[in-house]
Amino acid sequence: MIIQGYIPGWSYAEGITSYLKANNIRIFDFVDFSQPLTEQVRANARRISYENGIEIEFIRKLHAFRKDDRIQEIIQKTGKSEELIHIFSAM
């Protein structure tokens, strides 16, 4: 099972722009606005990876590999096929 997360109203340019305007936040202030949430997500992912003894793999290039294939490699290598197996991180 692959679990992905996103904020539905923010996952496209017009959605986040509308949210920012509705809350009187300038578009140029988005980085400052989003930083606390970004850090919470990162910290939680690091905690989960530490607790489960797995690494977080940052995907640097779009379509660098098929995630399903990579997970199968990890299952073969570790023998784990249940519980949390791996965490991918991407922009």
Secondary structure, DSSP 8 states (H G I E B T S, - for coil): -------GGGSSHHHHHHHHHHTT--GGGHHHHHHHHHHHHHHHHHHHHHHHT--EEE--STTSS-HHHHHHHHHHHH---SS---EEE--
